[in-house]
Amino acid sequence: MKNWWLFTLALLVLLTTAAHAQTFSVLYNFGTKSGDPLDPGFQGIIAQGRDGNFYSTTSNGGTALSGDIFKITPTGSLTGIHNFDGTVECLPLSGLTLGTDGNFYGTTEGCGTTMLGTVFKITPGGSFTVLHNFTNTGDGGIPNAPPIQGTDGNFYGTTHGSLTGGGSGTVYKLTPSGAFTTLFQFDGTHGEFPAAPLVQGRDGNFYGTTEQGGSSGDGVVFKITPAGKLTVLHNFDTTHGADPIGPLIQATDGNFYGTTEKGGTQSSGVVFKITAGGTLTVLHNFSRLTDGGSPFAGLVQATDGNFYGTAASGGSDEFGTIYRIKPTGTFTVLYNFDNTTGASPSVTLVQHTNGILYGDTFVGGTHGQGTFFSLNVGLHPFVSLLSTSGKAGQTIEILGNGLTGTTSVKFGTGSASFHVVSDTYMTAVVPVTGTTGSVTVTTPSGIRVSSKKFRVIPVISGFSPTSGPDGTQVVIHGTGLTQATKVTFGGGQANFTVNSATQITTAVPLNGKTGKIAVTTPGGTAISSGTFTVFSGTLTGSCIVPVGHECATGKPVFGCPQGQPAITPGYVVCGLIQNDVPVDTSRRCQIPNLTLEGYCLRTTQ
């Protein structure tokens, strides 16, 4: 019996260890082939394309040693798709963003018509187009990060600038056709030298960081509206971090998470959390020799809810680390780079839809020019949504694996129509019955769940009637109404009943005011285009009568003319009477709907 118990314990330990094991693999050594991309560094954002492959940039390598755009498969087969020529195009530090058109968007730090950089578009096949040349004439220059695509379809990005050119940095908007607008010019007080890409929050605003500037000169976290109104949310002060370079992400809890390259208790950088209102919490202070330091890269929140990142230096071998940090701040080093497997990882990790984490190192590896690696921590395949919010009827792009043969797509609880384009890419239409929640795709190999929740945006298409006193029954029509949590009339909250995804029945509340009708759901708040007019009836010329009858013969009340009919188009105050005296006039009804019992006081508007 004792031996059996020991065997069982050993087996449990073995199974537990296996369940938490991770597998690190070098998939490619940069510099293996002539003309290879070399030295992938920050920002170097890695994007998964519709074909399931990765796309990114390096500022070194290529045939002219001026940078390269490359494609690499999840198994490590690399292909260069564009070589920068060093004259018109050079130094693409940014990495890439996948657009909803299937193309990739990025920036170059140098070259262009004034040598201050460009914004470009490239197709998966390598067709390259410059969309904007920076000139530092109000538009900034020297961008480090790729633009991101906003929910409005336009692209939003930052320029870094420098002391010798490009100013202190800008935030810009760029239409898909290339129309450029400067939204904000940094001035030092509000931060300067933004190095990271923006992230669009659920509130529709954009959030980002600057490397320097602010009240202490250590950088800031800022919020900026699509119209260009910027608010500083936090000034870094060295104690709580300094010089944020990596991108922010908005996590599933609605807060933003990021890193700083410097500062903290050990002067090696921090991991922080910040609310949309600006409350910052340091989750971890890096200690260079034990868990790494100088985290240039940002974080990725994987499908297990934890964050994963890299530190560019330190660790047991002094060549950087890969780490995991839980939302509570529990920190674990998962891998120590040893130079032969790479060194100085500076690019934000990406989780492929196969569940595995991928990244690259700036140097090290077989040729000393960096490596492309994977880290498998045992997470399941999932689907990735190019848009995480939308209205009923909107087409949403979905990335994944093994999508061929898909039999069902649901947005929350609503079944959607869909079209499988390839094994790694499909589209689906947000159904009228869709609800805010995970998108689930049923494939031959199992159910794939989206890594982020999809918000079904509610819409009010109309309502009737368009006016009335408090108590008036109103029917609201629209889409995405299933999960309604609040209905208001001019700010006054009303009781309501959800009849379906397209209809709500409500009544004008006692505190209702003339104004817009609003319906709030987990997907957002819908505001009516039309105005509901709230009015109060008067008792002028009114009479108390049984519903559907005339005034009592010979018994006029409140000056009601004898024989005056009570049934009149319009609104009346519904009430009960005792001995010809009204005792309850709190209810309302609409003539000729005479379904309410009791007596009415006919009113005029």
Secondary structure, 3 states (H helix, E strand, C coil): CHHHHHHHHHHHHHHHHHHCCCEEEEEEECCCCCCCEECCCCCCECEECCCCCEEEEECEECCCCCCEEEEECCCCCEEEEEECCCCCEECCCCECEECCCCCEEEEECEECCCCCCEEEEECCCCCEEEEEECCCCCCCCCCCCCCEECCCCCEEEEECCECCECCCCEEEEECCCCCEEEEEECCECCEECCCCCCEECCCCCEEEEECEECCCCECEEEEECCCCCEEEEEECCECCEECCCCCCEECCCCCEEEEECECCCCCCCEEEEECCCCCEEEEEECCHHHHCECCCCCCEECCCCCEEEEECEECCCCECEEEEECCCCCEEEEEECCECCEECCCCCCEECCCCCEEEECCEECCCCECEEEEEECCCCCCEEECCCEECCCCEEEEECCCCCCCCEEEECCEECCEEEEECCEEEEECCCCCCCECEEEEECCEEEEECCCEEECCEEEEEECCEECCCCEEEEEEECCCCCCEEEECCEEECEEEEECCEEEEECCCCCCCEEEEEEECCEEEEEEEEEEECCCECCCCCEEECCCECCCCCCCCCCCCCCECCCCEEEEEEEEECCEEEEEEEEEEECCCCCCCEEEECEC
